[in-house]
Amino acid sequence: MKQYIVCYSGNKWYFLNLEDGSFTEDTFVSPQNKYITFQVSDFIRLLKSKKRTSIPEIIDFESLDKQFSQTGKDILGESKWHILKTLRRYEVINENYKIESIEDFMLKLHILYEQIISHSNDELERFNELEKKVNKIIYETELRGVKINFQLVEERCEELNRYMYKLKNTFQFEHNIFTPEEKETQFNYIKSKNYKILNSISNTISLRRKDDEVCDLFYELIRTKKDLKSLIFMISQFGGRDYVHPYFIGFGSITSRIILKEPSLQNLRKKNRDIIVPEIDKALLYIDYSQFEAGILAHVSNDQKLISLYNTDDIYSDIVLKVMNKDTKDYKNRKEAKILFYRYLYGDDFSGDITGIGKKTVKYFEQFTSLTKFKNELITKSKKEGVVTSFVQGNHRKLIDKNENIWILSHYIQSTASYIFKKALVDVYEKVKGAKLLIPLHDGALYEIDKNQDQIIRDEINKCFTNNFQLVCKSLNAKAEIKNFYSEN
C-alpha cells in the first residue's frame, strides 16, 4: 500500500508520495492506497465526480490531531481547528510562515503527520484497530449521501426564520438582551446567575433550561439557529436537490464522538428530522441505547445498588419519583430527570439552586456510596497524574489546570460510551447486510434498511448494539431500543 499526502489548491490536486518523496499533480486515486488530508470532503467530492462507489483508506488530519493531542477546547469553545494553527502548535512552522510553494507546504504536512502518530502508541493502536474502520463507514456514507425532502426543507427554512425573529423579540422586549446569539452574552448571563460552567456554555444552558426561563430561551435560539443553518446549507450545497453529503469527523470531540458538519444532521431537533427520507423500497431504523451513560456509570463504579437499579428498573424514572416527586409515566418528567443526571455527571454541585431540587439531587446520589467513593478517587488520581484516563482503550485527556476537575467524571464515562458506540457501528457494518448507516447520533444511530427484511435486520442490529455494550459493561443487562426517529417519545 502506498501512502500519499494529498492537497487541493488552485483547482488542482497534488500528491506527495511518502515512500519516495515524489511530488505530482494528479487525480488518479487507487482503492489500494492510503490518503492523508485535511480536505476530506473535497477529496470525497473528487471520488464522487469519478463515479467511485468504494472508498480508499482516508486519514483526516483534524480527527488524527484531536485523538492524539488529548486536549479539549477553551471554555468559550470558539477555537476552530485549522491546519496552519495545528502546524504552529506542533512547531512545524513559525508565526511568520506563508504558503509560497505547495510542495514545501505538503512536506510540512508530512512532518506533522509523523509527529502526530509518534505521540502515543496507545492511541495509534486504537486508531488502527477501531478508528480507521469507523472512518471507512462514515466516509462511505458521505460519498453515498443522505436522501432529503427538498420541498420540506424550503418550507421549514421559512418557519424557522419566523421563529428566530420571534425569539429575538422576546429577548429584547422582555429581558433587555439585544445580542442573545453571541457567546459572550450567554457567558455573561451564566456568570451573573453564579451558575457553574458545565463543560461548555451551550451545555450549561441546556442543563439549566428547565429551571431558568432565560436559559430556556437561549437553548431555543441555539437549537433553532443550528437547524436553520443546516437547512440553508442543504439548499445551497452540491449534490442536487435530493441528497446531502455532510462532512464527517470521525474523532470530532475530546471524547471521540463522531461529528457531522455542513450540514449538522445529527443535531437536528426531532421536529425537523422529517426532512430525512429513505430510498424507494427502503425504511429508516433508529436504534438508541437505553440509560447509556447512567448504565456505564453504574458498572465502572461497581455500585451494586445503582447496577441493580439499571438492571431491574430505570435510573431516570427513579430520579423522577424520588427527587422530583412526579409521575414516572410522563416523558417530559423523564427528560428533566435525565438533565439532573447529566448535571451530576458534569460535576455540578447544584450551588445557586433556588428551587430545592438541587439539594434533593445531591442527597439522592449520596445514597450510592460506591459511586461517591469511585468519583472522588477518580478525581484525586486524575489531578495527581495530570490526565483523565479512560475505562477503555485510548482516549485520555490531559488536564491543562490540575485544579480543574469538573469534567473528569464526564470524560471518563463519555469516552467509554463513544468507544462502545463505535464498536457497535463496526459490528453492524461487518455483520448486517442490508443496513447502511445514515446518521450516527450521541448514543444512537439512524440506518436505512431493506423493507423486505425489516424484522430480521432490526433484530441483528439490536444484537450488535447490546452485545458491544455488554462486552464492556459485563455487570449490566445491556439495553438498546428501536425507536421512532421523528418522535419525542
PyMOL commands that set and color helices and strands:
alter all, ss='L'
color gray80, all
select helices_A, chain A and resi 40-49+61-69+83-89+102-117+121-144+150-175+183-192+201-208+213-236+265-267+270-275+292-301+304-312+315-324+331-345+357-366+369-385+408-431+451-472
alter helices_A, ss='H'
color red, helices_A
select strands_A, chain A and resi 3-9+12-17+23-25+34-37+57-60+146-147+243-244+247-249+259-261+282-289+387-388+397-398+435-440+444-450+480-483
alter strands_A, ss='S'
color yellow, strands_A
deselect
rebuild
show_as cartoon
